Amino acid sequence: MTTNSIKLDDASISYVTLSQAYTQVMLNDKEFQLKTFLWRDFMPTIVPNNYVEKSTIPGSHLIAKLRISTVDNSEFPTDVKAHQVWIILNETQIWNTSDIEEQPRSSTNQVLTITIRNGPKWGPKVNVDVVVQLINTDGKTVLLQAKQQTIGCTS
């Protein structure tokens, strides 16, 4: 398995680099894979009378729950974390965040689960590519991708 390593502080990662990220990567002698759950909420809400919606696009912003696991379902290393996430609709529409909520892990946990919120109002029912930058305590990073993930909806 080839590793696609990039600099941690490289905020200008190109579309080409992101689109070439692997669907399985090696880090800390473990091979990782990514599963995604992407959705927007279209359930009716009650808002205060003085609330002004900043967007004319209905529904919530994109929410994503990402599950990173070892390919062989072995224990997930405690020193590997998710550093950044990119959601890619196409070459010119790429959303990036480092505002990542990591779910608590136990010593026997085989999965790193993260949640990102306040994404773009794309979809629903469109496919995007999701790229996660993983980092270990030595500062080594890799890009892990899940291609053609459908944004779902609740209504």
CORGI-V664541 format. One record per residue. D_CENTER is the distance of its C-alpha to the mean C-alpha in whole Angstrom. Layout:
# CORGI-V664541
d_center=D_CENTER
d_center=D_CENTER
This chain:
# CORGI-V664541
d_center=21
d_center=21
d_center=18
d_center=17
d_center=17
d_center=17
d_center=18
d_center=16
d_center=17
d_center=17
d_center=16
d_center=17
d_center=15
d_center=17
d_center=15
d_center=17
d_center=16
d_center=12
d_center=14
d_center=16
d_center=13
d_center=14
d_center=13
d_center=14
d_center=15
d_center=18
d_center=17
d_center=20
d_center=22
d_center=19
d_center=18
d_center=14
d_center=12
d_center=9
d_center=9
d_center=7
d_center=9
d_center=9
d_center=12
d_center=15
d_center=18
d_center=21
d_center=23
d_center=26
d_center=26
d_center=29
d_center=29
d_center=32
d_center=35
d_center=34
d_center=30
d_center=29
d_center=26
d_center=25
d_center=23
d_center=25
d_center=23
d_center=23
d_center=20
d_center=17
d_center=14
d_center=11
d_center=10
d_center=7
d_center=7
d_center=6
d_center=9
d_center=10
d_center=13
d_center=16
d_center=18
d_center=21
d_center=20
d_center=21
d_center=21
d_center=17
d_center=19
d_center=19
d_center=18
d_center=15
d_center=12
d_center=9
d_center=10
d_center=7
d_center=4
d_center=6
d_center=7
d_center=10
d_center=13
d_center=16
d_center=17
d_center=18
d_center=15
d_center=12
d_center=10
d_center=9
d_center=9
d_center=10
d_center=10
d_center=9
d_center=11
d_center=11
d_center=13
d_center=17
d_center=18
d_center=21
d_center=23
d_center=23
d_center=19
d_center=18
d_center=14
d_center=12
d_center=10
d_center=8
d_center=8
d_center=7
d_center=10
d_center=12
d_center=10
d_center=13
d_center=15
d_center=15
d_center=16
d_center=17
d_center=17
d_center=16
d_center=14
d_center=11
d_center=9
d_center=6
d_center=6
d_center=5
d_center=9
d_center=10
d_center=14
d_center=17
d_center=20
d_center=22
d_center=19
d_center=18
d_center=15
d_center=13
d_center=11
d_center=9
d_center=9
d_center=9
d_center=11
d_center=13
d_center=11
d_center=13
d_center=12
d_center=15
d_center=17
d_center=19
d_center=23
